[in-house]
Each structure stands twice: as C-alpha cells, then as structure tokens.
Amino acid sequence: MAESRFERFLIRYDKTLSARDKRSKRKKSLIFSNGSHQSTINLRMMTFSRKSIQAGTCQWFLNSPRYKNWIEKEKDILYCPRIPGAGKTILAATTIEDLTLRTTGILPLRIFIATSVELRNKRQKTCAYLHGNMWQLLGFVRKRSDLTDAIKEDIVIAAEGMFLLARLYFDSLKDKTSATEIKTSLEKFRKRSQTKEDPNNKLYLLAQAYDEAMDRIHMQQPGFQQLAARVLSWIIFARRQLTILELQHALAVSVGDKRLDEDNIRDIKDVVSVCLGLVTVDEQSGIVRLVHYNTQEYFEQTKTRLFPNAEAELATICVAYISFSIFESGLCETDSELQYRMRSRPLYDYTAQNWGHHARSATTPISGVWQFLSNRALINASNQTFCGNVLSQHQRYNQILTRGPTAIHLAAYFGLTPEVTSMLEQKVEVDSLDGHDRTPLTYASMNGHEATVKFLLEKGAKAHAPDMYPGTPLSYAVECGQEVIVKLLLSHGVAANSRAHGSTRFPFKGAQLRHYTRLKMTPLCVAALHGHEAISKLLIEKGADLEHRDLVKMTPLCIAVEENHEAVVDMLLIKGAEFESAPVHAYIPLSWAARHGYESIFNLLLKKSAHFEPENNEGGGTALTCATGARQLIITKHLLSITNVNVDWKDNSGRTPLSRAASGGHVAIIELLLDRGAKIESESNTRRTLLSFAAEEGHQDIVEFLLKRGGVNANSRDIFGRTPLHWALRYGHDQVVMNLILNEGSDPNSMDIYGSTPISVAARHDQAHLMKQLLDTGGINVVSQDCFRRTPLWYARRYGNPEVQQLLLEHIEEGRGFTLDSEDDSAVQRYEGSKPTGPTNKTCDICTMGIEFSGACYCCRICNNGNLNICLDCYQAGGHCLGRSLSLIEW
C-alpha cells in the first residue's frame, strides 16, 4: 500500500516537473526511498555522514553505469529504494558531495531523501567501515588477520545489507576479551540471519540488536549504567536537541543544591562512551544525538518500558536548574549581564522554556515546582529568556517583564491544572493580567490544554478577554490550530465574529506564532491566514461572516488565496464566499492566484469565474496581466487557451500583458502572447514601449528577441523623450546598452525633452564603465548642453566622480573646454557635496536623481499621471512641468 502511495507521488512529481520547470533547460531528480517502509533519511545525520565516511565508500555507486548515465542526461529521475538501515543516508551524503563538485552553478537539481539502481556492492561499504574501525577492538584482534577477516566476512553476511545493523554488531564486539568470545558472537549473528530477503525479518534483527545494546548498557558497572540511562533519557525525551554544554550541565545537576558544582561536569567522551555506540556527537553543530534516526524510532517504541520515570526526572532537574541562587537576582539590567548569565548557565534557555512540558508529562508530582512559582524574582529571570527577543524593542520592556507572565500564567501556559487549582484556592485572581493584558485562559487556550481551559471557565474566567493588541483566547486558539479549544470557547458563548488580534507578539520563543500587521480580523480571517480548514468550517457553522473585511479590506477568501491554502479556499468557495470582488488596492482572488503561480487554487477559481477583465483589480489589470508580469508561464498558457481572453487589455497605466511580460523578462511568455496576436507596438500612457521596459529591467534576452523579431523602434521616445538607451544607461545594464548601440543603431546622441543625452545620463548616474563603452563607439558629443546649459562634465563635477570626469576630459577636443561661464561654474562649486545621501522614494523627472527624504521638491499632480517631481537643483536651474502648475512640498 505504501509503495503505491509513493508511485502516485512519483506520477504527481513528474507532472510537476513538466508543469513548473519547462523554463529550465535541464531538470534532474535523485530520490532515495525506504520502499514500502515509512521512515525517512535524517538530514542532520546526512550532514554528519558527509564528514565521517571512509575513503572509497560508495564508489561502486558513483562508478555505476546507471548513475553516470543519469549524470549525462538533461532530464531524468533516479530512484534508489532500500529498507531502513541499509545505508541510504551515507549513500545520499556521498552522492551530494559528488554532485556538488560536478554541478555547482550549472544544474537545477532535486535530491529527494525519500528507472532504478539496485544498491549493490553493500559489502564494499560495510567492509570499508569495519576495516577502518578495527582499531576500536582489543589489541589481540588486530594481531590475528584470520580473526579480523572472519569479523568482516561474518558481519557483512549477517547484516544482509543493513549498514546500521553491521555497525551495531561490530559495537557489540568491543567488550570481547578472547577469540572464543568473538567467534561465539559471530556464530550467533550468522544463525539469526536468513537466506531469503525478508524486510520484516531484517527490521526484527535491527530491533534485536538494539535490545542487546541496551542489555550491554545494563551490564556495565552501576555508575556507568546510571550515567548512560540519564544520557539516553535526556536525548530521547528532550523537546529539542541538546548541545554538548547543555547536556553536560543537565548531567551535573544535583537536586537540592542551589548552585552548579563545576567539578560534577563529565567529559563528553566519557558520556558518549558509556552509551556503547548508541550516542554520537555532531562535531559541526555540537549536538549530542542518537547514532541513527532508526535508533530514535526504536526508542520511541520502547521508551516507556525502558525509561518509565524519565519525564519526572527531567522536570525535576529543569526546576532545580531554574531555581539556582544565581537567578534570584531577577531581571538582568543590561544585555551584557543577560549574555553572561546565558553563557555561564547554558542549560537555562532549555529549562526555562520546557520545565513545564516535562512536568505535565510526568506521572508523579515534581519537587520544587511550587517553590519556583512562589518566587517572583525567579519567575522574572525565567521570563527574560522565556520571552526571547520578542519584547526587547518594546518601549516598556522592563515593565512588561516585571508585570508578567505571573505564576498562574506560566502554570496555565504549560497546562499544569493542579498548580492552577492551588493558586485559585489561595485567592489568586482567575483573570490576572500579564504585561500584555493577557489572562491565564489565553495562555491555556493557545497551547490547547483542554483540562486547564475547562477548569478556568468553570471558575468564572472571561471567555472573551481581549489583550492590548487586541487578541482573545479564541483568536489565539484559532491561530494555533487548537480545534478542541475553539469548540469549547464557542460553546461558552464566544461569538464567532468577535474581533481577533492583529499584530501577534506572544512573548514566548516556543509559541511559534506568526507576526502580521492586519487589524480588524475575525477568527475566520485568522483561520484562513493559517490554513486551518476544520476550524474555518466550524466557525462558519457557528455563523462567522464569510465577507468580513479586515483593515486592508481583505476577506477570508482573499487571505486564504494569498497564503496558498488550497483546502481552505475550496471550502470557502463551497460555502458561498464571494470570489469576484477585490479589496481596495489589491487583486481579486483569481488574479492573486495567477500572480503567485498557485495553480491548484487558480484552477478552482477559474471554474467559477464568469469573466476575465475585472475592472476592480489593483491598477485595472486582469488575471493575464498579473500572470505575465510575474513570469507565470503555466497559468499564462491556461489563460490564453480561453477563447474570450483579451490579450491587449490595458490597465490603468496603459500597459498590456505583453508590456508586463517585457518587464518580467520571460521570453516564452512574450512569444505566446505574440503568437496569440498581441500588439508588439503597444505603448503605455507615457508612450513607453516593450523595448523601453525591457531595457530598463536589463533583460538582454528580451531586447535581443524583440529587435530580431522586428516591429519595434530602437529609438522610440516616451513623453519625456527618453529612448530605450536612456533607460538602460540609467540602470547600468551593460549588455543591453551595447546591443542597442552596436547592433541596432540606437542614436547615442538622442536628447530627451530637457536636452539630456545618453552620455549625460551616464555621467550623472556614475556609470563610468558604460560611459567608456559609449565614448569608444565614436561620434559622441561630449560637450552637449541640456536646456539648463549643463554638460556631461558639469554633471560629473556635480556628483563628484573623478573617473567620469577624467574620461570626459580625455575626449573633449582641444580648445573646446568646459562650456559653463564663471557664474555656472560657481554654481557647480556651490552644489558640490550636496548629493542626496539619505533614503529616497522619489525621483526627479528631469535629472532622474533620487530626492532624499529630508529635502523638498516641486510636484505636479496633473503631469505624468499626477506624479511629476522636480528636485530643487533642477527647479532653480529653470526646470518646470509641461503644465507649469508646480507647487513646493516638504516631505
């Protein structure tokens, strides 16, 4: 059954390749799979494996004809199935290393650590490992070649292709003290193996090898045995991977002590050694982990039997750690103090964030919890790392941390109902507020602690208690996908259309909540944003408004489309959501899907759309306009297959889909549009052509294609008289400039309506390399004056580029010199050094230079579609708009 699912995946993946990647000339994929098994390759393990494999490992695969054939082909999928433990991780690591050397910067490549090469010659890889690690056995083994040969031969046969099993077998020989003991073990390995290829038997052998490894651990001396059990408990039950220092501190804690005894810290080599091959250290990341992902799977199935009290032990150690006397000083006043605290106590970050999770999972009460929750200084110190950097920029940072979360908030956050009960019995307010005005109910709701939520509601907690953002228990439960809590809150009278929060700043590193800035969102908007289909359906059934618009006028459907949540989109459409109305300054859902290439959602919406030229899209564009401008080839093809689509529809700027495609830089889309009859000579409202937009964006392939096809004018002028050459020079596109000048005869001395030539453009935009190319073509008027009597050299001096000045001076003929009179020359000196240095978002429409935020400019709300700006320099030199209706504005 699993195999058929993977086959279906391959079919879907092959379709995805053909659909999405036809723009790429070469597509390759390498897939490693466990065949009918459900485990996967561990990527962190693979990184480690790339450094630890023996020389020559997997060379049989790299030299295989099928691998070499796959390398040579432009389009192919190589599928490598094998059972767990067969060595796919090391094979994948070796292959990635080889491909990195072969294909860097050349080939789009997919490697799925998920027609076929059999993983043969496994004997070679296993033998290489055994030979390279034989030194780990006692010295008498290395003295006898017959014994080493027997070890390699018998383990290879017994492992039956599972590299991990071979490694476990080898590790089991490390404590053997005589040849007889080793031979006895080898005989046991051989008897276990079966001649037939039975995957279930092999998995059983692997589990049996792990059982024996645990037996060997239990047979160690008591001190070693206890240390190994503690190490494995931390690695298996920790809620994230631990570094070397974190694990060392965890093992050094003595419950009841108020400080950490540095002499109790174990050497990491000893820590790894007592685990008898089940634990290793990733040298690159400093993480201590299990030796293989299958080891983790084994312990997931056996951890309750092997470590029944682990959660309670970890919780006790965590509470003891966060209760050290060093933290009784409370908040650190400075960043340096906090950094020192975190460096000196590296486990503090983990314990502060996870003590409660372990306490909730424990089956016995945890000593020290109540003492910690009763100490406000310890809670404040914990909050400082618990909250992370989320609040660090807040103007009331220290006050917020001092005010909360309080003890009851922490207990609710972790779902510690007994502790919450005890606090309420001591007259703690059930709706206590933290620094964000959040109640304990909010904390319990967002983490999905049903028992705690029920208890708080029974004790009179306000089910709709907004915080300062404003967020409510319902909105946080929706955002975090807590369906049970959503049902519970709705059953207690919370309205499905209640106002939700807008800017999420939940003060915990572990919360993993999204940050977004929309306000006036209902719970349904939040559910659509995060793709929670079941919760969305539940809210609609409870009366949620399908057409509610948030602060930017986005409906739940628009939000779901924007976030590419197909299931939610489908459900909202079935429920009758409006799909042809657009929010202000945005797109209708169909156009949004087209713009971002969400093919599945696009197809859903396309089936329901009645027309394709909606006037309420942002800028007046259509779905085709959005798709072509965003380089979405597949969606463009789909739209062009519709008979009534208008390929020459103009948006509010007068730009057609073909014009947008020229800016987007996709030759195939332009060819499709032209073949469909799109007008190559189309112009925007500012009379800019396809060639002008392509030159501005530096799309050399588009420029070359248009010039070769014909029907475009290389010297076309927009309303400011600027040609494609002007635009290419302004943005420094070398290849486009040379193509226009050398191959197509663009006029290198063409003037815009202000008399500015291409050489002037290069001078004022510091394009020294392009200026040299222009000057080398010959025939350039280097002393041309614009309507303000400014020459290229004037601009070079104005903007202080010595290289540009020198180039111009070298090409000015003797006796012609600098044409500005003394008054103009003094003006140059007066403007010297005044080049805008701050951030800009306005551009002078005469000199095309940026206007800094702190300055002023003259603007016209009529010319250039109501967006014409002239800097003070150009205005003082006589610049004005066509309508002479300028007004000075400060900004």
N, C-alpha and C positions, 0 to 999 in steps of 0.2 A: 504493500500500500504506500509506504513511504517512498519507494522507488518511483512509483507512478506520479507522486506529487513532484518529485524532482524532475522527472521527464517533462511534466507540464510546465515547470519553471523554465526549463531549457527552451521549450517552444515559445513561451512568453518573452524570454530574454532575447531569442533570435529575432522575434518581431520587433522588439525594442531597438535592437541594433540597426535593423533596416529602416526603422522609422526615424530615429533620432540622429543617427550618425552618418547619413549619406553625405553630409557636408565634408566629412573627413575622408581622405583617400585611403587610409589604412586603419582597419579595426581588428584587434586581436583580443582574445579572451583565453585565460587559463583557469580551469575550475578543478579544485581539489575537493573531493566529497567522500563522506563516510558510507556512500552507497545507501543501503537500507537502514543505516543507523542514524540516530538523531543528534549525535554530538557534533561539535564543530572544532575548527582549529583555533587555538588561543593565540591572538595576535601579539600579546605581550610575550608569550612563550616563544613565538617565532622570532621576535627581536633578539631575545636571549640566545636562541639557537644559532642565529647567524654568526655569533661570536664564538660559540663553543663546539662547532662541528669539527671533526677531524679532517685533515687534508685528504683529498681524494674522495670524500664522501659524496655519494650520488653522482659521481662522474659517469656511471653507466647510463643514467637518465639524460644527462646533458649531451652525451655522445650518441644517444639512440636516434635512429633514422627518423622516427616519427616526430621527435622534438625538433630536430634540425629542419624537417620539412615544415613544421608549424612556424618556425622562425622565419623561413623564407617566404611563406605565403602572406599576402596582404590581408586576407580576411579568413579567419578560422577560429574554431573553438577547440581547445584541447581539454578533454575531460579525464580526470585521474581519480577513479574511485578506489577506496580501500577501507577496511574495517578500522575501528579506533585502535590506537597504539601501534599502527603499522609503520609510522614514521613520516606521515604527511607533513607534519609541522616542520621537521628538519628538511624534507624534500622541498617544501614551499620556500623556506628560508634560503636554501642553496639556489633555487631557481630564480628567486627575486634578485639575489646578488648577481647572478649571471645576466639577467635581463637588464639590470641597472647599468652594467658595463656596456651592454650591446646597444641599448636604445635610448640613452639619455638625450633628451631634446629632440627625438626623432619620431617616436611612435606612440600614438594613443593606445594604452594597454590596460586591460582589465584582468585582475587576478582574483578569482573567487575562491576564497578559502572556505569552500563548501563541500574518423570519430574516435578512439580511446587508446591510451597507452597502459598496458599492464605494468604495475610497479614490481618489476622483476629485479633480479640481482640484489635482493634484500640481504642475501648472505654477505655480500661485499661490504655493505654499510655496517651491518652488525659486527662482522669480523674486525672492521677498522676500529670500531668503538672498543671492542674487547681488547684488541691488541694495544691500543693507546692507553688503556686504563689498567693493564695487568699489574702495574707497579703498586696499586692500592691493596693487593692481596699480600699475605705474609711472605717473607723472603724465600721460604723453601719452595714456593710455587715457581718463582722465576728461575730457580736453579734447575728445574726439570722441564725440558722442552716437550716431553711427552705429555706432561700434565697440562701445560698451557695449551697445547694443541687439542687435547681432549676437552678442555673447558670451552674453547671456541667452537669446536665441532658440535658438541652435545647441546650447548645453549642455543646455537643457531637452529638446530633441528627442533629442539623442544619449543622454542619461541614461535615457530611457524609464521615468520614474517612480521611479528609484532615486536618492534624495536623496544617499546616500553617494557614488555614482559622480559625481554632479554636483559634489559638493564636491572630489573628487579631480581632476576635470577642471579645475575652477577653480584649484586649488592649482598645477596644472602650468603655468598661465599667468603665475605670479608672477615668473618669471625671463625672460620675453619682453621684448625691448627695442625692438621695432618692430611696426608694424601688420601688416607682412607675416608676421612670425613668428607672431603671434596668429591671423591668418587661416589660415595653414598648419595650425596646431594644430586650429582649429575644423573645417577640412575633413577632417582625419584622424578627428576624433570622429564626424562625420556618416557617413563611409564605414563605420565599424565597426558602427554601429547597423543593425539590420534592421527591416523594417516589421512583421513578424509578432511576436506575443507569444510568445517562446521563453524560458522561465525559465533553461534551461541556458545559452543564449547570454548572457543578462544576467549570470549568475554568472561566465561566462568573461570578459566585459567588465570586471567588477569586479576579478578576479584580474589581468587585463592592466594595469589602471590601477595596482594595487599594484606590479606588476613595474616599471612605468615610474617610479613614485615612488622605488623603490629604485635604478633606473638614474640618476635625477637626483641622488640622495644620493651615489652613487659618482663622479659627475662633478664634485662640489664640490672645492674645494681640499683637499689632503691632511689638513690639520688639522681642517677641518670634517667631512670624510668619516670620519676616525678617531673623532672625538667622537660623531658620530651612530651609528656602529657600536657603540660602548661603551654609549651610552644605550639603544639598542634591545635590546642583549644583556641589560642589567640588567632592563629592563621585561618582556621576553619570558621570560627564564629564572629570574627571582626566584621564590622559593617563596611569596611573598605580595607584595601591592602595597607600594610604597615611597613614603614622604613626600618632600617637596622636600628637606629637610635630609639625609635618608638617602641620596638619590641624589647630592646634591652631594658628600657625603663619599666615597661609593663612587667617584666620578669623580676625586676629589682624591688618592687613594692612589697613592703611588709605591712599588712593590715594592722592598724592601731598606731603606727608611727606617724608623727606629724611632719616628717621630713624624709627625703630620699637618701638612703645610705649609698654613697657613690661606690663603696667597696663591694656592694652587692650586685654590681653590674657585671654580667657574664660576657666573656669574649664570644663574638658571633660565630667563630669557627667551632667552638665547643657546643654552641647552641645548635648548629646545623648537624654536627657530628652525632649527637645523641639521638637524632631522628632517623638515623640509619638509612639515608638515601631518599627519604620522602620529602625533604625540605631542601631548598636551594636559595641562593642569593642572586638576584639580578644585578650584576655589577654596574650596569649602565644607569639604572634608576635607583639603586639602593633598596629595592623592595625585597622583602623576605617572603617567599611563596612556596607552594607545593611544587613538586618537581614536574608535574604534568597536569593538564586540565582534567584528564581522566581520574587523577588522584582526587581532585576536588569532587568529581561526580561520585566516586566511591565513598568519600566521607559524608556527602550529602545523604546517602542512603543509610549510613551506619552511625552517624554522629550521635544520635540519641542513645544508642546502645553503648557506644564506646566512651562518650563524654556526657553522661546524664546531668551533671551539675555545672556544665561549662558556663551557661548564661549567668547563673548566680555568681560564680567565681569572677567572671569578667566584670559584672556590675559592681561587685564589692571592691575590686581593685580600682575601677574607674572612680567610684565615690571616694575612696581613700585618697586617690591622687588629687582630685579637685578640692579636697579638704586640707591639703598641706598648709602649714602655717605661713609659707611664703605668699599664699594668696589671700591671707586675712587682711592685708592692707587695702584690699578692694581694687578700685579702678586705677590703672596706670595713668598718670597725668600727661605723659608725653609719649610720642611714638617710639623714642629710643628706649624708654622704660618697658613698653609693651614688647618690643622686639627682643630685649634682653630676657624678659620673662619667658617668651616663647622658645628662645634658643636654649635657655638653661633647663627648661622642662618641656622637651619636645613632644611628650605624650599628652600635653594639656589640651591641644586642639582637638584630638580624638576624644578624650574623656569628657570634655565639656559638651561636646555635641552628641555623644552616644551613650552616656551612662544610663539615661532613662530608657533607651530602647532595650538595653540588656536587662534592666530591672523589670521592665514589663514582661519580657520573655521568660524570666526566671520563675521557677515553680515554688521557690521559698522566699521569705522576706529577706531584704537586703539590709545588713547592718550599716549604719552611718547615714542613711538617706534622710531621716528626719533631722539629724544634727546639721546636715548640709543645708536643708531647706529652711532651717531656723536661723541661719547666719546670713544676714543681708550683705555683709562685705564679701563673703564667698560667692554669693549669687551675682553681685555686681561684677566681680572679677571674671566669673564664668561668662556673663553676658558679653563682656568685651571681646572675647574670642568667638563666642556662640553667634554673635551678630555679624562677625566678619567686618568687611569694609563697607557694608551697605549704608551705614549711618555716618560714616566718617566725615562726609562733606556737609552733613546737616548742621545748620546754624545753632541748633540746640542739642548737639551731640551728647555732651556730658550730662545734661539734664535728662535727656531721654533714657540713657543707660542707667542713670541713678533711679529713675522712676519705674523702670520695668525692663523686661518682664519680672514679675514677682514670683514668689514660691508657688502660688496657686496657678499662675500662668505656665510655669515650667511643668508642673505636675499634669496639667491638662494637655499641654503640648505632647508629652510622652504617653498620655493615656494611663496615668497612674491613679486609677479611681480610688483605691484605699487612701492614698495621701490626700486627694482632693476632699474625700469624705471627712478625714480628720481635721482638715483646715476649716471646713464649713462648720464643724462641730465646735471649733474654737472661735466662732463668730467672725471668720473672715468673710468679707462681702462677696457674694456669688458673682456680682457683675463688676468686680475690681478692674480698674483700668490700668494699662501699662502706658509707656511713653507715647504710644500711637493711639491711645484711647481704645485699645482692643481688650475684649473681655476674655476670660478663660474659655467661654463657649467657642469663640473664634479659633483659638488655638487647637481645641479638641476637634473642631469641625474640619479644619484644613488637613489634619493628619488622619481623619477617618476613624477616630476612636469612638465607636458606636456606644459602648457601655458608659463612657465618660460623658458623652453628649446627652444620652438619656438621663443620666443622674443629674446633670446640671439643669436640664429642662424641668425635671421633677422638682428641683429645689427653687424654681422660680426664675431661672436665668432668662433674660430678654432674648427671644429668638431672633429679633431684628434689631441688633445693637450696632449702629454704624460707627466706624472709626473715623479718623481725621481725613481720610482720603476721598470719599467715604467708601469703605468696604464693609460688608456684613458677613456674618457666619455663612449665609447661603452663598454669597458670591465667591468666598474663598473655597467652600466645599465644591462648588461648580468648577472653579478653575483647577483645582487639584484632582478632579475626576472622582470625587467621593460620592458615588451614586446612592449608597445606603443613607448617608448623612443628608443628602438632598431630599430624599423621600421623607426622612424623619422631620426635617425642618418644615417642609411643606405641610406635613400632617399636623404641625403645631401652629398653623395659621400664617406662616410667612407667605407673602404674596409672590407669585411667580414673576410679576412685573416690577418688583421692588428695585430701587436704584442700586446698581452694583458699583464697585470701585473702579477707578480709572488708572491711577499710577501705582502699581504694585511695588511696595518696598517692605515686604515682610522681612523682619530683621534677623533671619537665620540663614547661615550658609547651607544648611541641609534642606531648606524649604524648596529650593529649585523652582521658584516661581518666575514667570515671565515678567519683564518690565515693559510696560506700554503706557501711552500717554492719553488714550481716549477717555473722555469723561461721558457721563450720562449713559452708561452702558447698563442694560438689564442683564440678569443672569443668563438669558438666552444668547445675548451677544457674546458673553464670556465663554459660554459653552461652544458656540460656533468658532470663536477665536482659537480655542484649544482642541477642537476636533472631537468633542465628547458627544457622540451620536446618541447613546442611550439617555444621557442626561438631557440633551436637547429635546428628544421625543417626550420625555417625562414632563419637562417644563411646558411644552406646547399642550400636552394633555391637561395641564393644570391652568391653562388659559394664557400662556405667555404670548405677547404681541409679536406676530411674525414680521410686522412692518415698522417696528420701533426703530428710530434713527438716533445714533449717538451724536456726539458733539460735532463730528465731521459728516453727519448725515448718512452714515453707513448703516445698512440694515444687516440683520444676522446673515442673510444670504450673501450679501456683498462681502462681509467679513470672512465667511467660510470659503468663498471663491478665492479671495485674496491670499488666504493661508493654505490653499490647495487641500482642503479637507473634503474629498470626494463623497464619502459616505454621508456627511452632514449635508452637503449640497443636495444630494439625491433625496434625502429625507425631507428637507425643507421644500423642495420642488413638489414632492408628493403631497405635502401638507398645504400646498397652495401659495407659497411665497411668490411675491411679485418679482419678475426677473428682467423686465424691460425698462425699469426706471433707474436712473443713475443718481448717486449722491452729488451734492454740489462739489465742483472741482474734482471730479473723479469719473470713473467709467461705469457703464452698465456691466453686469456680471459677465456677459458673453465677451465683451471687449477686454475685460480684465484677464479672463482665461486665455484669450488669444495673445495678449501682450506677454504673458509669462509662460506660455507654452504648456499650459495644463491641459493636455489633450483629452483626457477622460472627462474632465469637467466641461471642457469646451463641447464635446460631443453631446453630453447631457443637455446642455443649454441650447445647442443648435437645433435639437429635435423640437424644442418648444418655441423657438424664435420665429416671429412672423415676418420680420423684415431685417435688413442688414445695414441700413443707413440711418440709424437713430440720431436725431439732432441734439439729444441731451447728453451725449458723451462729452467729456472734457475736451475742449478745443474743437468740437464739432467733427471729430474723426469717427471712422467706422471700425468694426472689428478687423477688417482688412488693413486699415491704416495702422492699427495697433500691432498686428502680426508682422507686417512688413518692416515697420520701424524697429521692431525688437528681434529681427532675424529669425522668426519662427517659420521655417520652411514647410514643415508638415502641415501646420494649420493654414498657411497661405495656400498650399495646394488644395486643401479641403475647401476653403472658401471659393477659390477660383473654379472649382468643379460645380458650383452652384450657378445656374444659368442667369439669374437676375441680379447678380452682384455687380456693382458699379465700380469698375477698375479705375475710373477717373474722378471719383468723388473727391471734392476739395474740402478740407477742414477750414476752420476759421482763419488760418494763416494762408489759405490758398494753396496748401500743399496736398498733393495726391499720394496714394500709396506708393507710387513709383518714386516720388521725391523722398518719402520717408525711407524707402529701401536704399536709396543712394546715400543717405546719411548713415544708415545702419551698416552698410558695407557688405551686402550679401549678393554676389553676382548671380547665383542661381535664382534668387527671388526676382531680381531685375529681369532676367531672361524670361521667366514665367509670365511676368506682367506684360512685357513687350509682346510676347507670343500671343497673349490674350487680347492685344490691341490697345494697350495703354499708350498714351501720347508721350513720346520721348521729348517733345519740345515744350512740355508743360512748364509753367512758371508760377512762382508763389506770388503773394500780394506785393512783395517787394521786388518782383521780377527776377528772382534768383532761379537758376536752372538746376537740373540734375547735376551737371558738371560742377557748378559752383558749390553745391552742398558736399559732393564727394571730395572736392579739392580741400574744402575747409576741414573735413574729418581725416584727411590724409589717406583715403582709400585708393591706393595706386592701382589695384586691380580693377576697381570700378571706373576710374578715369581712363585707363587703357581700353577697357571694354567699350565704353561709350564713344571714345574717339575713333576706334576701329569700326564700330557699327555704323557711324555716321548719323547725321540728323541733329548734331549738337554743334554749337558755335563756341570755339575755344576762347573767343574774345567777347562773349556775351556780357552785358553790363546790367547790374541791378539798379535800383532807384538812386543809389549813391554813386553810380558809375564804376563800381568795383567789379573786376573780372575774376574768373577762377584763379588766375595767377596772384592777384592781390590776396585772396583768401588763403591760398597755400603758403604764401610767404609770411603772412601774419602769424600762422601757427607752426611755422618751421618744418614743413613737410618736404624734405629734400627731393625724394623720388618724383613726387607729383610736380614739383617746380621744374625739374629737368625734363620730364616728359612733355610738359606744356610748352617749354621754350624750345627744346632741341627738336622734338619730333613733330610738333603740331603748329609751330609758328605763332604762338601767342605773342602779342605785341609787348615787348619788355619795357616800352616807354608809355604805355597807356595811362591816361590820367582819369582819376575819379572826378566828381563834380567840384571838389576842392582843389584840384590840380595836383593831387598826390600821386606819384608814380610808384611802381613796384620797388625801385631802389630806395625810395623814401620809407616805404613800409618796412623794408629790411633794416634800415638804419634805426628807426625808432623802436623796433622790437628786438634789437640786439642780435639779429640773425647774421653774424659775421660770416659763417661758412656758406650761407646762401647768397650773401652779397658777393662773395668771391666767385661763386658759380655764375652769377649774373654778369659780373664785370668781365669774366673770362669769355663770355659769348660775344663780346664786342658790340659796338653800336649803342651803348648805354649812355644816356645823358645824365652825367653825374652832378651837373650844376642846375638841373631843372628846378624851377621855383613853383610852389603852390600858390594859391590865391592870397596867402598871407606873407608871401615873399620868403618862405622858408625853404631852404635847400636840404638835400640829404645830409650834408656836413653840419648844417645847423642842428638837425635832429640828433646827429651823433654826439655833438658837443652838449646838447641839452640833456641827454640821458647818460652822458659820461662813459662811453665805451671807447677806450683808446684804440682797440684793434679795428673797429669800424672806421674811426677817424683816419687811421693810418692807411687803410685800404682806399678810402676815398681820395685822400691827398695824393696817393701814388698815381691815381688815374685822372686827376684834374690836369688839363693841359697847361703848360707854362704860359703865364700872362693872363690867365682867366681868373684864377684865385677864388677867394671867398666873396660872394656877391652881396652880402648884407652890409649896409652902411654902418657907421660908428654907433648910431642910435640902436640899430638892431643888434649889433654886437654886444652893446652894453646890456641889452635885454637878455641875451644869452647868459651873460655873467650873472645877471640878477636872478634868473631862474635856476642857476647852477645848484645842484644838490637838492632840488625840490621834487625829485621823482617820487611818486607815491610809494610808501613802504608798507603801509598797513593793509589789512584785508580789504578786498573790494568786491562789490557785486554789481557795479555799474561801469559802463564803458563809454568813453567819449566817442560819439559817432563821427567826429572829424578826424582826430589823430588816432583813434581806436585804442588809446591807452586806458588803463584802469583808473577809476576815480576812488580815492580812499574814503573809508567810512567817515573819518573825522573832518572831511572837507566839505565844500559846497559845489554845486554845479547848476547850470541853467538847463531847464527841462521844458519840453513842449508836449502837451497832452493830445495834440492833434496829429502832428507829423509822425511818420514811421509807426503807424497804428497806435499813436498815443504813447510812444515810449522812445522819445528822442532826447539824448543827453549831450551837453556840451560842457567840457571842463573849463575852468576859469582861464587857463592859459589861452585856449583857442578863442574864447569869447573876447578876451582882452585884445587878441590879435584881429578881431573883426568877424569871427565866426557867428553864424546865426542860422536859424532854421528856415525852411522854404516858406513857411507862413509868417515868419517874423513875429511869432507870438510867444517868445520865451519868457519864463519867469524864474527868478533865482530861488532856489530851495536849499535849506540846510538839512543835512542828514547824518 
